[in-house]
Amino acid sequence: MSLKCGIVGLPNVGKSTLFNCLSNAKAQSANFPFCTIEPNIGTISVPDSRLENLESLVNPERVIPTTMEILDIAGLVKGASKGEGLGNKFLANIRETDAILHVLRCFDDGNIVHVDGTVDPVRDKEIIDIELQLKDLESIEKKISSISRIIKSGDKDALRENELAHKIKEALEQSLSVRTIDFSDEEKEIVRQFNLITSKPVMYVCNVDEASVISGNKYVDQVKAAVSNENAEVLVIGAKIEADITELDTYEERQMFLDELNLEEPGVNRLILSAYNLLNLQTYFTAGEKEVRAWTIKKGMTAPQAAGVIHTDFEKGFIRAEVMKYNDFTDLKTEQAVKDAGKFKVEGKEYVVQDGDIMHFRFNV
């Protein structure tokens, strides 16, 4: 399952620094706007301590974590929806992502210029929001125009789409993002097909100084108040600290550095896991002598759908799934012990996969 998160924000808020911490790719970062023009793309592993535990029990030839793609999208500016600052290209890149990581500058530093002269994360957020909303308004107006031709034939689906499109248009004209609108589950499926930028799930990443990493600061409080009506997460992270951590060579050095700052883990780990949750994802495992592997699926997927993530033939020819719970396996240590305890289950097509399930699929094509 290919998943993409786009890092967006105004120029000079720490996007590329954060991207470098998340990815092995080294994006150029500099103290001037438009340092990033083409989106940098990095594939990152989703941290999961359960893989290490499974490796110690199974002793496989290889271990493969689940991954996510991160796009470092160039800094948007006021007027991007009209093409300012290479705006159309940037907005097209955002449209390709599954979720948005919106980086906001929440620190004071006279040595790092701000594109608008002063630090104000709420104003910065609104600048980006407006540009994305204007682009969506343009898209929905085109959609309404195309639907109007179909409605004349009496198409009921087109009538429903038209009703929703006008509801969205009205909200966008009031500077509301699509994700703030209440939709039924049925309506959400229709809206998803519109592929609107502001309908994507968003996480606001407050980039703070070292002193504010644990408890935040006034800027973080302002952001939290501003997004309280949105279906969005707010994460506090110090991109400069994360950059320092990535420069350390060993686990022990990194751990000592974290201990000095009273941090339990790098902020990028929390960010990756939060992004994973933001996309409504979970993990199941396959475990054998050849490999232990984590697989990404949407929450609520059935066993055949989960099998299809490995290969479409697995879903087409699905017969059954053999399932162990992660906790049962790690407690009892072997598959045979799980069977002896009566906790090894055989599940059919209706089984909804749970996070951490260890699965083996039987199929016939």
ZAKESE-594359 format. One line per 10 residues: number of its first residue (from 1); their letters; for each residue x, y, z of N, C-alpha, C. Coordinates in steps of 0.1 Angstrom, whole numbers, plus 5000, padded with zeros to 4 digits. Example, Ala and Ser with C-alpha at 12.3 -4.5 7.8 and 13.67 -1.06 7.14 Angstrom:
1	as	5132/4943/5078/5123/4955/5078/5132/4967/5078 ~ 5128/4978/5071/5137/4989/5071/5129/5000/5079
END
This chain:
1	mslkcgivgl	5009/4988/5000/5000/5000/5000/5009/5012/5000 ~ 5009/5020/4989/5017/5032/4988/5011/5044/4994 ~ 5017/5050/5004/5012/5061/5011/5021/5073/5011 ~ 5015/5085/5009/5024/5097/5008/5018/5108/5018 ~ 5028/5114/5025/5025/5126/5033/5033/5137/5028 ~ 5027/5148/5026/5033/5160/5020/5036/5170/5032 ~ 5049/5175/5033/5053/5185/5042/5051/5198/5036 ~ 5042/5207/5041/5040/5220/5035/5042/5231/5046 ~ 5042/5243/5041/5044/5255/5050/5050/5266/5043 ~ 5050/5278/5049/5057/5289/5043/5072/5287/5042
11	pnvgkstlfn	5079/5295/5034/5093/5293/5033/5100/5296/5047 ~ 5111/5289/5049/5119/5291/5061/5112/5288/5074 ~ 5104/5278/5075/5097/5274/5087/5103/5261/5093 ~ 5113/5254/5085/5119/5242/5089/5115/5230/5082 ~ 5108/5231/5071/5103/5219/5064/5114/5210/5059 ~ 5124/5215/5053/5135/5207/5047/5144/5201/5058 ~ 5146/5209/5069/5153/5204/5080/5146/5191/5086 ~ 5133/5193/5087/5125/5182/5093/5125/5170/5083 ~ 5124/5173/5070/5124/5162/5060/5138/5154/5061 ~ 5149/5161/5063/5162/5155/5064/5163/5146/5076
21	clsnakaqsa	5156/5150/5086/5156/5141/5098/5147/5129/5096 ~ 5137/5130/5088/5128/5119/5086/5133/5109/5076 ~ 5141/5114/5067/5145/5106/5055/5161/5105/5054 ~ 5165/5095/5048/5179/5094/5045/5184/5103/5034 ~ 5174/5108/5026/5177/5118/5016/5181/5131/5023 ~ 5190/5139/5017/5194/5151/5023/5189/5163/5014 ~ 5178/5168/5017/5173/5180/5010/5181/5192/5013 ~ 5183/5201/5004/5190/5213/5006/5182/5222/5015 ~ 5188/5227/5026/5181/5237/5034/5189/5249/5035 ~ 5183/5261/5034/5191/5273/5035/5182/5284/5040
31	nfpfctiepn	5188/5295/5043/5181/5307/5050/5176/5316/5039 ~ 5169/5311/5029/5162/5320/5020/5150/5313/5013 ~ 5140/5320/5009/5128/5314/5003/5131/5306/4990 ~ 5122/5296/4987/5123/5288/4975/5136/5280/4974 ~ 5141/5276/4985/5153/5267/4985/5149/5254/4979 ~ 5136/5250/4982/5131/5237/4976/5122/5241/4964 ~ 5124/5236/4953/5116/5238/4941/5109/5226/4937 ~ 5116/5215/4933/5110/5202/4931/5108/5195/4944 ~ 5098/5188/4946/5096/5181/4959/5106/5170/4961 ~ 5113/5170/4972/5122/5159/4976/5113/5148/4981
41	igtisvpdsr	5116/5136/4978/5108/5124/4982/5117/5115/4990 ~ 5113/5111/5001/5120/5101/5010/5111/5090/5014 ~ 5116/5078/5014/5109/5066/5019/5114/5064/5033 ~ 5104/5064/5043/5108/5062/5057/5102/5050/5063 ~ 5109/5044/5072/5104/5032/5079/5095/5036/5091 ~ 5084/5030/5093/5075/5033/5104/5081/5025/5116 ~ 5086/5032/5127/5092/5026/5138/5081/5017/5145 ~ 5086/5004/5149/5077/4995/5155/5085/4985/5163 ~ 5085/4986/5176/5094/4978/5185/5089/4963/5184 ~ 5077/4961/5179/5072/4947/5178/5080/4939/5168
51	lenleslvnp	5085/4945/5158/5093/4938/5148/5106/4932/5155 ~ 5112/4940/5164/5124/4935/5170/5121/4923/5179 ~ 5110/4923/5186/5106/4912/5194/5103/4899/5186 ~ 5096/4901/5174/5093/4890/5165/5106/4884/5160 ~ 5116/4893/5156/5129/4889/5151/5136/4880/5161 ~ 5136/4884/5174/5143/4876/5184/5136/4862/5186 ~ 5123/4861/5183/5116/4848/5185/5117/4839/5173 ~ 5116/4845/5161/5116/4838/5148/5130/4835/5142 ~ 5139/4845/5145/5152/4845/5139/5152/4843/5124 ~ 5145/4853/5117/5144/4852/5102/5157/4856/5095
61	ervipttmei	5157/4854/5082/5168/4858/5073/5168/4873/5072 ~ 5156/4879/5072/5155/4894/5071/5143/4899/5077 ~ 5143/4912/5081/5132/4919/5087/5128/4931/5079 ~ 5116/4932/5075/5112/4943/5066/5101/4952/5073 ~ 5104/4964/5077/5093/4972/5083/5084/4978/5072 ~ 5073/4983/5077/5064/4990/5068/5069/5004/5065 ~ 5066/5010/5054/5072/5023/5050/5061/5033/5046 ~ 5065/5045/5045/5057/5057/5041/5065/5066/5033 ~ 5060/5072/5023/5067/5082/5015/5064/5096/5021 ~ 5075/5104/5022/5073/5118/5026/5078/5127/5015
71	ldiaglvkga	5070/5137/5012/5073/5147/5001/5076/5160/5008 ~ 5088/5166/5006/5091/5179/5010/5087/5189/4999 ~ 5076/5195/5001/5070/5204/4990/5074/5218/4993 ~ 5079/5225/4982/5084/5238/4983/5074/5248/4990 ~ 5080/5258/4997/5072/5267/5005/5062/5275/4997 ~ 5049/5274/5002/5039/5282/4995/5039/5296/5000 ~ 5034/5305/4992/5034/5319/4995/5020/5325/4992 ~ 5017/5337/4996/5004/5343/4993/5003/5345/4978 ~ 4992/5341/4972/4990/5342/4958/4994/5329/4951 ~ 4997/5318/4958/5001/5305/4952/4990/5300/4943
81	skgeglgnkf	4977/5302/4948/4966/5296/4940/4964/5303/4926 ~ 4971/5315/4925/4971/5322/4912/4984/5320/4905 ~ 4992/5311/4910/5005/5308/4903/5017/5316/4909 ~ 5015/5324/4920/5026/5331/4925/5036/5321/4932 ~ 5049/5325/4930/5060/5316/4936/5059/5302/4932 ~ 5057/5300/4919/5056/5286/4914/5044/5278/4920 ~ 5034/5286/4924/5023/5281/4931/5016/5269/4925 ~ 5013/5269/4912/5005/5258/4906/5012/5245/4907 ~ 5026/5245/4906/5034/5233/4907/5033/5228/4921 ~ 5034/5236/4931/5034/5232/4945/5020/5226/4948
91	laniretdai	5009/5233/4944/4996/5228/4947/4993/5214/4940 ~ 4999/5212/4928/4997/5199/4922/5004/5188/4930 ~ 5016/5192/4935/5023/5182/4944/5015/5178/4956 ~ 5009/5188/4962/5001/5185/4974/4989/5176/4971 ~ 4983/5178/4960/4971/5171/4956/4974/5156/4955 ~ 4987/5152/4952/4991/5138/4951/4993/5131/4964 ~ 4992/5138/4975/4995/5132/4988/4982/5127/4995 ~ 4984/5118/5004/4973/5112/5012/4970/5121/5024 ~ 4980/5127/5030/4978/5136/5042/4988/5147/5041 ~ 4985/5158/5049/4994/5170/5049/5000/5171/5063
101	lhvlrcfddg	5013/5173/5063/5020/5177/5075/5023/5192/5074 ~ 5016/5200/5081/5017/5215/5079/5027/5220/5090 ~ 5039/5224/5086/5049/5229/5095/5047/5244/5098 ~ 5046/5247/5111/5045/5261/5115/5057/5266/5123 ~ 5062/5277/5120/5073/5282/5128/5068/5288/5142 ~ 5072/5282/5153/5068/5285/5166/5080/5289/5175 ~ 5090/5295/5169/5102/5299/5177/5107/5313/5172 ~ 5113/5320/5181/5119/5333/5177/5134/5331/5175 ~ 5139/5337/5164/5153/5336/5161/5156/5347/5150 ~ 5163/5358/5155/5166/5369/5146/5175/5366/5135
111	nivhvdgtvd	5182/5354/5136/5192/5350/5125/5185/5343/5113 ~ 5172/5339/5115/5165/5332/5105/5154/5341/5100 ~ 5154/5345/5088/5144/5355/5083/5131/5348/5081 ~ 5120/5356/5084/5107/5351/5081/5101/5358/5069 ~ 5095/5351/5060/5091/5356/5047/5081/5368/5049 ~ 5074/5369/5061/5065/5380/5063/5070/5389/5075 ~ 5083/5387/5078/5089/5397/5088/5088/5394/5102 ~ 5076/5388/5107/5074/5385/5121/5069/5371/5123 ~ 5071/5365/5135/5067/5352/5138/5052/5352/5142 ~ 5044/5345/5135/5029/5345/5138/5024/5332/5132
121	pvrdkeiidi	5024/5321/5139/5020/5308/5132/5006/5307/5128 ~ 4997/5314/5135/4983/5314/5131/4981/5322/5118 ~ 4988/5333/5117/4987/5340/5104/4993/5331/5093 ~ 5004/5325/5095/5011/5316/5085/5001/5305/5081 ~ 4994/5299/5091/4985/5288/5088/4974/5293/5079 ~ 4969/5305/5082/4958/5311/5075/4962/5314/5060 ~ 4974/5318/5058/4979/5321/5045/4979/5308/5036 ~ 4984/5297/5042/4984/5285/5035/4969/5280/5033 ~ 4961/5281/5043/4947/5276/5042/4940/5283/5031 ~ 4941/5296/5030/4934/5304/5020/4939/5300/5006
131	elqlkdlesi	4951/5298/5004/4956/5294/4991/4951/5280/4987 ~ 4950/5271/4997/4945/5258/4994/4930/5258/4992 ~ 4923/5267/4999/4909/5268/4998/4905/5274/4984 ~ 4913/5284/4980/4910/5291/4967/4912/5281/4956 ~ 4922/5272/4957/4925/5262/4947/4913/5252/4947 ~ 4908/5248/4958/4897/5239/4959/4884/5245/4954 ~ 4883/5258/4956/4871/5265/4951/4871/5265/4936 ~ 4882/5267/4930/4884/5267/4916/4880/5253/4911 ~ 4885/5243/4918/4882/5229/4914/4867/5225/4915 ~ 4861/5230/4926/4847/5226/4928/4838/5234/4918
141	ekkissisri	4842/5246/4915/4834/5253/4905/4834/5246/4891 ~ 4846/5241/4888/4847/5233/4875/4838/5220/4876 ~ 4838/5214/4888/4830/5202/4890/4815/5205/4888 ~ 4811/5216/4894/4797/5220/4893/4793/5222/4879 ~ 4802/5229/4872/4799/5231/4857/4798/5218/4849 ~ 4806/5209/4852/4806/5196/4845/4793/5188/4849 ~ 4790/5189/4862/4778/5181/4867/4765/5187/4861 ~ 4765/5200/4859/4753/5206/4854/4748/5201/4840 ~ 4758/5196/4832/4754/5191/4819/4748/5177/4821 ~ 4752/5169/4831/4747/5156/4833/4734/5156/4840
151	iksgdkdalr	4732/5166/4849/4719/5167/4856/4707/5168/4846 ~ 4709/5174/4835/4698/5176/4825/4692/5163/4821 ~ 4700/5152/4822/4695/5139/4817/4688/5132/4828 ~ 4687/5138/4841/4680/5133/4852/4687/5123/4860 ~ 4701/5122/4858/4709/5113/4866/4709/5116/4881 ~ 4704/5106/4889/4702/5108/4904/4716/5110/4911 ~ 4726/5102/4906/4739/5103/4912/4745/5117/4910 ~ 4742/5123/4898/4747/5136/4895/4740/5147/4904 ~ 4727/5144/4907/4720/5154/4915/4726/5154/4929 ~ 4730/5142/4934/4736/5141/4948/4749/5147/4948
161	enelahkike	4757/5145/4938/4770/5151/4937/4769/5166/4936 ~ 4759/5171/4929/4757/5186/4927/4754/5192/4941 ~ 4745/5185/4948/4741/5190/4961/4754/5192/4971 ~ 4762/5181/4971/4774/5181/4979/4784/5192/4974 ~ 4785/5193/4961/4795/5203/4955/4791/5217/4959 ~ 4778/5220/4959/4774/5233/4963/4776/5236/4978 ~ 4774/5225/4986/4776/5226/5001/4791/5229/5003 ~ 4800/5223/4996/4814/5225/4997/4818/5239/4992 ~ 4812/5243/4981/4815/5257/4976/4811/5267/4986 ~ 4800/5266/4992/4795/5275/5002/4805/5276/5014
171	aleqslsvrt	4810/5265/5018/4819/5264/5030/4832/5271/5026 ~ 4837/5268/5014/4850/5274/5009/4849/5289/5008 ~ 4838/5294/5004/4836/5308/5002/4836/5315/5016 ~ 4833/5307/5026/4834/5312/5040/4848/5310/5047 ~ 4858/5306/5038/4871/5303/5043/4872/5291/5053 ~ 4863/5281/5050/4863/5269/5057/4869/5257/5049 ~ 4878/5250/5055/4884/5238/5047/4874/5227/5047 ~ 4875/5219/5036/4865/5208/5034/4865/5198/5046 ~ 4876/5196/5052/4877/5186/5063/4869/5191/5076 ~ 4865/5204/5076/4857/5209/5088/4842/5207/5086
181	idfsdeekei	4838/5202/5074/4824/5200/5071/4819/5186/5076 ~ 4807/5185/5081/4802/5172/5086/4796/5165/5074 ~ 4800/5153/5071/4795/5145/5060/4791/5131/5066 ~ 4781/5125/5060/4778/5111/5064/4788/5102/5057 ~ 4789/5090/5061/4799/5081/5055/4797/5079/5040 ~ 4784/5079/5036/4781/5078/5022/4786/5091/5014 ~ 4784/5102/5020/4788/5115/5014/4803/5116/5014 ~ 4810/5111/5024/4825/5111/5024/4831/5103/5012 ~ 4824/5092/5008/4829/5085/4997/4828/5093/4984 ~ 4817/5101/4983/4815/5109/4971/4825/5121/4971
191	vrqfnlitsk	4827/5127/4982/4836/5138/4984/4850/5134/4981 ~ 4854/5122/4985/4867/5117/4982/4871/5117/4967 ~ 4860/5114/4959/4863/5113/4945/4865/5127/4939 ~ 4861/5138/4946/4864/5151/4942/4879/5155/4943 ~ 4886/5147/4951/4901/5149/4953/4904/5164/4956 ~ 4898/5169/4966/4901/5183/4971/4912/5183/4981 ~ 4920/5193/4980/4932/5194/4988/4928/5196/5003 ~ 4919/5204/5006/4915/5207/5020/4906/5196/5026 ~ 4903/5186/5019/4896/5175/5025/4906/5165/5031 ~ 4919/5166/5027/4929/5157/5032/4931/5159/5047
201	pvmyvcnvde	4934/5148/5054/4937/5149/5069/4950/5157/5071 ~ 4951/5165/5081/4962/5174/5083/4967/5172/5098 ~ 4980/5173/5099/4987/5174/5112/4995/5187/5112 ~ 4993/5196/5122/5000/5208/5124/5013/5205/5132 ~ 5024/5207/5126/5037/5204/5133/5043/5217/5137 ~ 5043/5219/5151/5048/5232/5156/5063/5230/5158 ~ 5071/5237/5150/5085/5237/5151/5090/5247/5162 ~ 5095/5242/5173/5098/5250/5184/5113/5250/5187 ~ 5118/5259/5196/5132/5259/5201/5133/5248/5212 ~ 5146/5246/5216/5149/5235/5225/5141/5237/5238
211	asvisgnkyv	5140/5249/5243/5134/5252/5256/5119/5248/5256 ~ 5113/5247/5244/5098/5245/5243/5094/5231/5239 ~ 5104/5222/5237/5101/5209/5231/5091/5201/5240 ~ 5093/5202/5253/5085/5194/5262/5071/5200/5265 ~ 5071/5212/5268/5058/5218/5273/5052/5228/5263 ~ 5059/5231/5252/5054/5240/5242/5056/5255/5246 ~ 5049/5264/5239/5051/5278/5243/5039/5286/5238 ~ 5039/5299/5239/5027/5307/5236/5023/5305/5221 ~ 5032/5303/5212/5029/5301/5198/5021/5288/5196 ~ 5026/5277/5203/5019/5264/5202/5004/5266/5208
221	dqvkaavsne	5003/5273/5219/4990/5275/5225/4981/5282/5215 ~ 4986/5292/5207/4978/5299/5197/4974/5290/5186 ~ 4983/5281/5182/4979/5272/5171/4968/5262/5176 ~ 4970/5257/5188/4960/5247/5193/4946/5254/5194 ~ 4945/5267/5198/4933/5274/5199/4927/5276/5185 ~ 4936/5279/5175/4931/5282/5161/4926/5270/5154 ~ 4930/5258/5158/4926/5246/5150/4916/5237/5158 ~ 4911/5243/5169/4902/5235/5178/4890/5230/5171 ~ 4886/5237/5160/4873/5233/5153/4876/5223/5142 ~ 4889/5220/5139/4893/5212/5128/4895/5197/5133
231	naevlvigak	4893/5188/5124/4896/5174/5127/4911/5173/5124 ~ 4920/5178/5133/4934/5178/5130/4942/5175/5143 ~ 4954/5170/5141/4963/5168/5152/4973/5180/5153 ~ 4978/5182/5165/4989/5192/5167/5001/5185/5174 ~ 5013/5185/5167/5024/5179/5173/5035/5189/5175 ~ 5042/5189/5187/5053/5198/5190/5066/5191/5187 ~ 5075/5197/5179/5088/5191/5176/5098/5202/5174 ~ 5110/5199/5178/5122/5208/5176/5130/5203/5164 ~ 5128/5209/5152/5135/5204/5140/5150/5205/5142 ~ 5155/5215/5148/5170/5217/5150/5175/5205/5159
241	ieaditeldt	5168/5202/5170/5172/5192/5179/5172/5178/5171 ~ 5162/5176/5163/5161/5164/5156/5173/5163/5146 ~ 5177/5174/5140/5188/5174/5131/5201/5170/5139 ~ 5202/5176/5151/5214/5172/5159/5214/5157/5163 ~ 5202/5151/5165/5201/5137/5169/5206/5129/5157 ~ 5202/5132/5145/5206/5124/5133/5221/5125/5130 ~ 5228/5135/5135/5242/5136/5133/5250/5127/5142 ~ 5244/5121/5153/5250/5112/5162/5251/5098/5156 ~ 5263/5092/5158/5265/5079/5151/5259/5067/5158 ~ 5258/5067/5171/5254/5054/5177/5241/5056/5185
251	yeerqmflde	5234/5045/5188/5222/5045/5196/5225/5051/5209 ~ 5236/5047/5215/5239/5051/5229/5241/5067/5229 ~ 5248/5072/5219/5250/5087/5219/5236/5094/5217 ~ 5228/5089/5209/5214/5095/5207/5206/5094/5220 ~ 5207/5082/5227/5200/5081/5239/5205/5090/5250 ~ 5218/5092/5251/5223/5102/5261/5218/5116/5258 ~ 5218/5120/5245/5214/5133/5241/5199/5135/5245 ~ 5191/5124/5242/5176/5125/5246/5175/5126/5261 ~ 5183/5119/5269/5182/5119/5283/5185/5133/5288 ~ 5195/5140/5282/5199/5153/5287/5187/5163/5285
261	lnleepgvnr	5179/5160/5275/5167/5169/5272/5154/5164/5278 ~ 5155/5153/5286/5144/5147/5292/5133/5142/5282 ~ 5138/5137/5271/5129/5132/5260/5130/5117/5260 ~ 5119/5110/5258/5119/5095/5258/5123/5090/5244 ~ 5120/5097/5234/5123/5092/5220/5124/5104/5211 ~ 5131/5102/5199/5131/5113/5190/5117/5118/5186 ~ 5116/5131/5183/5103/5136/5179/5098/5131/5166 ~ 5108/5127/5157/5104/5122/5144/5097/5109/5145 ~ 5100/5101/5155/5093/5088/5157/5079/5091/5160 ~ 5076/5101/5169/5062/5104/5172/5055/5110/5160
271	lilsaynlln	5062/5117/5152/5056/5123/5140/5052/5112/5130 ~ 5061/5102/5128/5058/5092/5119/5046/5084/5123 ~ 5046/5080/5136/5035/5072/5141/5022/5080/5141 ~ 5023/5093/5144/5011/5102/5144/5005/5103/5129 ~ 5014/5104/5120/5010/5104/5106/5004/5091/5102 ~ 5009/5080/5107/5003/5067/5104/4989/5066/5109 ~ 4987/5071/5122/4974/5071/5128/4964/5081/5121 ~ 4970/5092/5116/4962/5103/5109/4956/5097/5097 ~ 4963/5088/5090/4958/5081/5078/4949/5069/5081 ~ 4946/5067/5094/4937/5056/5098/4943/5042/5094
281	lqtyftagek	4956/5041/5097/4963/5029/5093/4966/5020/5105 ~ 4969/5007/5102/4974/4998/5112/4983/4988/5106 ~ 4989/4980/5114/4999/4970/5109/4995/4956/5112 ~ 4997/4947/5103/4997/4933/5106/5011/4927/5102 ~ 5014/4915/5107/5027/4909/5104/5026/4895/5098 ~ 5036/4892/5090/5038/4878/5085/5052/4875/5091 ~ 5053/4862/5096/5065/4858/5103/5069/4844/5099 ~ 5081/4842/5094/5086/4829/5090/5101/4829/5090 ~ 5107/4818/5086/5121/4817/5086/5128/4826/5076 ~ 5121/4828/5065/5126/4837/5054/5126/4852/5058
291	evrawtikkg	5114/4856/5063/5113/4870/5067/5102/4873/5078 ~ 5105/4883/5086/5094/4889/5094/5091/4902/5088 ~ 5078/4905/5085/5075/4917/5077/5063/4923/5083 ~ 5063/4937/5083/5051/4945/5087/5044/4949/5074 ~ 5030/4949/5074/5022/4953/5063/5013/4963/5067 ~ 5011/4974/5059/5002/4985/5062/4989/4982/5056 ~ 4978/4984/5064/4964/4983/5059/4956/4994/5065 ~ 4945/4997/5059/4935/5006/5065/4928/4999/5076 ~ 4925/5006/5087/4917/5000/5098/4903/4996/5092 ~ 4899/4984/5096/4886/4979/5091/4887/4970/5080
301	mtapqaagvi	4899/4968/5074/4900/4959/5063/4897/4944/5067 ~ 4891/4937/5058/4889/4922/5061/4901/4914/5057 ~ 4901/4902/5061/4913/4893/5058/4916/4892/5043 ~ 4906/4890/5034/4910/4890/5020/4916/4903/5015 ~ 4911/4914/5020/4916/4927/5016/4931/4929/5021 ~ 4933/4924/5033/4947/4925/5039/4956/4916/5031 ~ 4951/4904/5027/4959/4895/5019/4963/4902/5005 ~ 4953/4910/5000/4955/4916/4987/4967/4926/4987 ~ 4970/4931/4999/4981/4941/5000/4994/4934/4997 ~ 4995/4921/5000/5007/4913/4997/5007/4910/4982
311	htdfekgfir	4996/4905/4977/4995/4902/4962/4980/4901/4959 ~ 4976/4907/4948/4962/4906/4944/4957/4892/4942 ~ 4965/4882/4939/4961/4868/4938/4957/4863/4951 ~ 4963/4868/4962/4960/4863/4976/4945/4867/4979 ~ 4941/4879/4974/4927/4883/4977/4917/4875/4968 ~ 4921/4874/4955/4912/4867/4945/4909/4853/4949 ~ 4920/4846/4954/4919/4832/4957/4918/4829/4971 ~ 4915/4838/4980/4915/4837/4994/4906/4825/4999 ~ 4912/4817/5007/4905/4805/5013/4903/4808/5028 ~ 4914/4810/5035/4912/4813/5049/4925/4820/5054
321	aevmkyndft	4925/4825/5066/4936/4832/5073/4939/4825/5086 ~ 4951/4821/5089/4955/4816/5101/4961/4827/5110 ~ 4955/4829/5121/4958/4842/5129/4963/4839/5143 ~ 4974/4846/5147/4978/4846/5161/4978/4861/5165 ~ 4975/4863/5178/4976/4877/5183/4991/4879/5187 ~ 4996/4891/5185/5010/4894/5188/5013/4891/5202 ~ 5004/4895/5212/5007/4893/5226/5007/4878/5229 ~ 4998/4871/5223/4998/4856/5226/5011/4850/5221 ~ 5016/4854/5210/5028/4848/5204/5040/4852/5212 ~ 5041/4864/5216/5053/4869/5223/5053/4864/5238
331	dlkteqavkd	5041/4861/5243/5040/4856/5257/5044/4841/5257 ~ 5039/4833/5247/5040/4819/5246/5052/4814/5238 ~ 5058/4823/5230/5071/4821/5224/5071/4813/5211 ~ 5062/4803/5209/5062/4795/5197/5048/4794/5192 ~ 5047/4791/5179/5034/4789/5172/5027/4777/5178 ~ 5035/4766/5181/5029/4754/5187/5023/4757/5201 ~ 5030/4765/5208/5025/4768/5222/5012/4776/5221 ~ 5011/4785/5211/4998/4792/5209/4987/4782/5205 ~ 4990/4773/5196/4980/4763/5193/4976/4754/5205 ~ 4986/4750/5213/4983/4742/5225/4974/4750/5235
341	agkfkvegke	4975/4763/5235/4968/4771/5244/4954/4774/5238 ~ 4951/4770/5226/4938/4772/5220/4936/4786/5215 ~ 4947/4793/5212/4947/4807/5208/4951/4809/5193 ~ 4952/4798/5186/4955/4799/5172/4942/4798/5164 ~ 4939/4808/5157/4925/4809/5151/4926/4807/5136 ~ 4916/4801/5130/4914/4801/5116/4902/4809/5112 ~ 4904/4820/5104/4894/4830/5101/4890/4830/5086 ~ 4878/4833/5084/4873/4834/5070/4872/4848/5064 ~ 4864/4849/5054/4864/4861/5046/4858/4873/5053 ~ 4850/4871/5064/4844/4882/5071/4853/4888/5082
351	yvvqdgdimh	4864/4881/5085/4872/4885/5096/4878/4899/5094 ~ 4877/4908/5104/4883/4921/5103/4896/4921/5110 ~ 4907/4924/5103/4920/4923/5108/4923/4933/5119 ~ 4929/4929/5130/4933/4938/5141/4947/4942/5141 ~ 4950/4953/5146/4964/4958/5147/4973/4948/5154 ~ 4984/4944/5148/4993/4934/5155/4991/4920/5152 ~ 4980/4917/5144/4977/4903/5141/4989/4897/5133 ~ 4993/4884/5136/5003/4877/5129/4995/4867/5120 ~ 4997/4868/5107/4988/4861/5098/4995/4853/5087 ~ 4989/4842/5084/4993/4833/5073/4981/4830/5064
361	frfnv	4982/4833/5051/4970/4832/5043/4971/4819/5034 ~ 4959/4812/5033/4958/4801/5024/4949/4806/5012 ~ 4954/4803/5000/4947/4808/4989/4949/4798/4977 ~ 4940/4800/4967/4941/4791/4955/4936/4799/4943 ~ 4945/4800/4933/4942/4808/4921/4942/4798/4909
END
